[in-house]
Amino acid sequence: MKLYTALIAASVGAAAAQDTASTAAAAASTAAAVSGTESSGNSGGSSESSSSPSVYLHGSGTTNPSKCFWHILDKLEEQIKIPARLTYRAVGSGAGISEFLGKDIPKDSGINDFKAHNDWGSGDIPIDAEDRTTWNDNGIEFVQLPFVLSAVSFFHSIPGVPNGQGGLNMTACLLARIFDGDIKTWDHDDIAEINPGLDVPQDYPIFVGRRVLGSSSTYSITNYLYAQCPRGLDNPKGWPVDKVGSEIIWDESTNECDGSGPMTDCLVENPGAIGYIDSAHGHEEELTEIAISNGDGVFLTAKDAGVEGIQAAATDLSDAPDSADGDFSSLAFYNKPGATTWPITLVSYVYIRKDLSFIDTAARRQLLKAFATSLFDPEYIGMCDRYGLIPVPDELKQLSLDGIGLIDVNDPDDTYAWSFEVDTIPGAGQSDYIISQKRESFTLYEVDRIADDVVDLKEQVRLLQLELASMRVSVAESSAGFFKPTAAFVLSAIVAILFVN
Ligand SMILES: *[C@@H]1O[C@H](CO)[C@@H](O)[C@H](O)[C@H]1NC(C)=O
């Protein structure tokens, strides 16, 4: 709410400033008006207004929040009056960081050109401390803005073992032994110890599914295994430190299931499999989740933990820098304390250079700032719920918002500052640099409406299925007593009909 009020205030203020600027511009340049440009209202006096203004921005990086970006960018495009093209390439955190920093480009050349190859980058991992220092030493500073959280979970496909009550339980130490090839069958005594209800055939094999290429889910589960159950002299079967990362050398007994889709297939097609995937995806695919032990030793699923349990993991900021241009490399949310805290919580960042002079117009530089701001506005980031992405808790949000303030857009009078029209601003709402929530496109409107309807319908189907199941149970119960007389009755009725004919 506070943010909204601030935005409305900013809109009105900026609109007033822009009107003044445009008056000056109109007086200075009648030529532009004569040549029939469309620039009206708040186009400034620079070269940017000498032709019809348009804007574009292109980001790249992690696949995990890509749908969220596409949704928000489409929304912004439709809310902006002037031609706007805002794109995002889902290429993975590593490629996003390389393009953002100008690191090792061309790929594997070992050459850093330090040029930005995207306007902004995104990743599920903080930028390496060493890289940050190198780039700072070369005069390039940047902010990292943590903007959403997501959860990663373990799932299994042992037939007959349910989700929820009576579901499978695992500690990080058991998972470490399974994923490192020490425990190979589901009937192992150490598994039975915390799963008294597990009834599996003797020597029932475990099919271990794992990712192949660099993946943020591999990164997060290996961090969790190591945080809760590190290998050491006193714990020789714990998770080894050299197997912590986004791409590791796995035990050869494990199976390659690369990508979220293939991981789902591995679980569905191989009874007795275990794997890991981002929780929202797993829930959507109706996979069976494993209850894992969290930092307090409590067993829970990401479903049990919910939004609060996932956000609870990201409240301890003792390892975070004071400012968004600082070093985030030791900030991690694994195995954090709290009875209902989810132990594998991933944070996604947007990376923006502090000096945006490589972006050619002030309108684009300012738009990048407005886009960054929208990632912390419930009106926009709220659209990402449906992709299982959870807004960062307040303290992290403030760190990011302060970080946006560090970006230099090189537009001294904020002539091209974008503002959001939330409540109708008559007149000024029609200006070029207004992102108007009053302006929509039918396509996105209709897609949102249909998506909402589908959610409602799914819920109704679920309730109907439950009702049907309970009706079946009661029919089965009653027919247990009455089946024979009923069948006899039907038979005699048929016989009677035959005779009549
Ligand atoms: C997992 O632990 C819970 C709580 O102790 C228990 O109710 C459940 O039966 C266990 N699961 C299995 C498969 O035994």
The ligand as an SDF file (V2000), in Angstrom:
LIG
                    3D

 14 14  0  0  0  0  0  0  0  0999 V2000
    6.8910  -40.3840    8.4980 C   0  0  0  0  0  0  0  0  0  0  0  0
    6.8540  -39.8200    9.7920 O   0  0  0  0  0  0  0  0  0  0  0  0
    5.5510  -39.5460   10.2620 C   0  0  0  0  0  0  0  0  0  0  0  0
    5.6720  -38.8450   11.5980 C   0  0  0  0  0  0  0  0  0  0  0  0
    6.5060  -39.5440   12.4540 O   0  0  0  0  0  0  0  0  0  0  0  0
    4.7440  -40.8180   10.3480 C   0  0  0  0  0  0  0  0  0  0  0  0
    3.4230  -40.5390   10.7500 O   0  0  0  0  0  0  0  0  0  0  0  0
    4.7340  -41.4810    9.0020 C   0  0  0  0  0  0  0  0  0  0  0  0
    4.0620  -42.7000    9.0600 O   0  0  0  0  0  0  0  0  0  0  0  0
    6.1500  -41.6910    8.4990 C   0  0  0  0  0  0  0  0  0  0  0  0
    6.1000  -42.2290    7.1370 N   0  0  0  0  0  0  0  0  0  0  0  0
    6.2560  -43.5240    6.8700 C   0  0  0  0  0  0  0  0  0  0  0  0
    6.2080  -43.9150    5.4130 C   0  0  0  0  0  0  0  0  0  0  0  0
    6.4490  -44.3590    7.7180 O   0  0  0  0  0  0  0  0  0  0  0  0
  1  2  1  0
  1 10  1  0
  2  3  1  0
  3  4  1  0
  3  6  1  0
  4  5  1  0
  6  7  1  0
  6  8  1  0
  8  9  1  0
  8 10  1  0
 10 11  1  0
 11 12  1  0
 12 13  1  0
 12 14  2  0
M  END
$$$$
